[in-house]
Amino acid sequence: MTSDTSAAQYPPDRTALLIIDPYNDFLSEGGKLWPRGKEVAEGVGLLGHMRTMLDTARRRGFRVFIVPHHQTTPEDYVTWDHLSPAQQRIVQHQIFAAGSWGAEWHPDFRPREGEFVTLRHWASSGFANTDLDLLLKQHDIRNLLLIGMRANTCVDTTARFGQELGYHVTLVRDAIAAFSWEEMTATFDINAPLYAHAVLTTDEFVAVLDGGTGGGSGREGVREPGGNGGDPR
């Protein structure tokens, strides 16, 4: 899916890169969630493509937003009535524990002066109960580029919510990862075609900015399950 894309669609003063949950727990060796996401992350070249997208955003003058999950404490959720299964696991294992190395930014994605860190989301949407929509509107942003973790939870939900609020939404599929290839399929092949305005690889997106059409399936360079032992194809 690569419709509705051209260089004109991403003017620097109206485009923002959203980096979803770039915590060490997700993205770094030794992180609590890294073993679950490692196969897919390495298969799509996640970190390299995230770096390329961030560098591209900075060079082009796009606004950069880090959209982080709540940092967990042992007291969290104790009095809540309706914890989701994900929240139950987060509190049980103290994922993104406040004050821990796991809740620090991956060193390649630390914000620079003038870049934004939004209020932390408690579940999956970077918009729900945060200031993300307010900050985007105050900076006249209309076009959102999403990268980070995790495809079928925080990325998918934030993207859906953004589309509902009227933003043009682009998912950069090899700068996003998940805990399984099935989760990637559910996000990019089943869900995203119903709400996203564009789903591109990093190379396709850079080509769009350089004056190309962004053609192709958006699947090039992505390792998928089955066939050739999961080798790139």
N, C-alpha and C positions, 0 to 999 in steps of 0.2 A: 504494500500500500504506500504510494508515494504521491498521491494527489495533492493539489493545492500547495505546491511548493515552487518557489522561485526566489532569487536573491531579493527581489522587492518585497517578498513576504516577511523578511526578517530585518527590518530597518533597525540599526543599532539603538536608537532612542526609544524603541517600543518593544524590544526583545529582551527576555531574561532567561538565564540558565538557572534551573533549579537543581541543586545537588542534594539528593535525598539520602539522609542518614549516613554521612561519610565517616562513621565511627570506626575506631580500631577493631571493635568487637565484630564488625561486619567485614572489614577490608584488609586486615593485617594478619600475618602469621602470628599465632598466639591468641588471637581474638576468639571469644567464646563461640561465635557463630561462623567463623571462617571455615572450619572443617565441613560444615554443612553446605556452604556455598562455593567451596574451592573448585570443584570439578567444572561447574558452569562458568564461574568467573574466569578461570584459566582458559576454558574452551572458547569463550567469546573475546578473550583479550581485554577483560573489563578494565583493569587499572590503566593500561596504556591508552585505551579509547577515552576513558574519563579524563586523563591528563590532556589528551588532544582537544577534547571538547572545552575544557577549562581554559587552556591556552588560546584556543580560537575565540572563545567568548571575550577574554581579556583583550586580545589584539583588536577585535572588531568593535570593542566598546559596548558590549552587551552588559546589562546589569547582572550581577552574580548574587544568588541567594542560596545559603545553606538552610535546608529544611529538616531540622533534627527531631528525632523521637525524644520523648521524656526520658530523663535520666533517673534511674530507679533507686529507691531507698527501701530498707526493710519495712518501713512503716506504710509504704504505698499500698493502696487497695484494701487495707484491712477492713474498712467499714463499707466498702462498695457492695452493692447488691448484684451487679450484673457484669462480672468480669468475663471478657471473651476468653476462649481457649489460649489465644496468643498471649494475652495479659497474664493469665495464670502461669504460663511457662516463663514469661519474663520475670515475674516476681519470684518464682521458685528458684531460678538460676541467677537472679540478679544481673540480667543482661543490661548493658549500658549503665552499670552501677555508678552513681554519683561519686565523683572524686577518684574514680579508678582510671587506669590506663585505657581500658576498653571503651570508656566514655569520652576519650579525647579524640580529636579529629585525626584521621589518617594524615601523616605529615605532608603529603602531596596536595591536600585539599583544605588546608587551613586558609581561612578568609584573610584577605588583605584589607588595608584601610580603604573605606568607602564601599566595601561589600557587606552584605547583610546576613545576619543570623536571625531567623524568625523565632517567635515563641515556639516551644516544643509541643508536638502533638502527642496525645495520650494513646491513640489507637493507630489508624492507618492513614487518615487524610491529613495532609499538611495544611489544609484550610480550616478544618473543624477546630473551633476553640483556640485559634491562633490569630496572629496579625498579618498573615501572608497576603490575603486579599487586600487589606487596607494599604500595605506597603506597595504592592504592585500598582494599585490604582493611583496612589499618591505620586508614583513615578511614571505614570502614563504608559504602563506596560500592557500590551495586548497579546503578545506572542510568547509562549512558554516552551522551552526546551527542557526535557526531563532526563536526568541520568541518575544512577546510583542504585540503591538497594531498598527494597526487594521487589522484583518485577510484579508479582501477583498480589502484593499487599500494599505497601506505602506508595510505590510508584503508580500502580494501576488506580488506586483510590484517589490519590492526589490529582492525577490526570483527568479522571472522570469528573471530579468535583470542579476542576478548572474549566472543563468544557461546559459544564452546567452553568457556570458563572459567566460564560461568554468569551473565554479566552480561546485563541488559536493554539492548539496543543500538538506538539511534535514529540514523539518518543524516539530516542536514539538507541536502537535495540542492542547494539554491541557495547554500549556504555551502561548497560543495565544487566543485572544478573539475578539469579534466584537459587533455590535449594535443589532444584531438579529441572531436567529438560522438559518434563511434563508441565511444570509451572510456567516455563518460558512459552511453550506452545499455547497454553491457556491464555496467557497475556497477549501475545503478539498475533496469533493466528485466529483466535476465537473472540476475545474481548475487544482488543484495540480497534479492529475494523469497524466497530459499531459506534465509536465515539471520537477517536483520534483523527485529526486532520492530516497527519502524516506520520509514517513510521519509516525511519531511514537508518542506515548504518552511518557510522562516523564519516567514512570516506564519501558516502553519498551526500551527506550534509555539507561537508567542506566543498565538494564539487558544486553544489547549489550556490554557495556563497561566491565561488570563483566564476560563476556564470554558466555552469552546466544546468541540466534540466532535472538532476536528481533521479534519473531513470533507473530502472532495475527493480528487483523484487524486494530489496531491503534485507536480503538474506546472505549476501556475499560475505565470505570470511567468517561465518558463524558455524561452529562445530555443533552438530546435532546428534541425538542418540541413534543407534542402529546403523548398520552399514559401515564397513571398514573399521569396525571397533570404535566408532565415534570419532574417527579422524576428520580433520577439516575437509570439506568438499564443496 
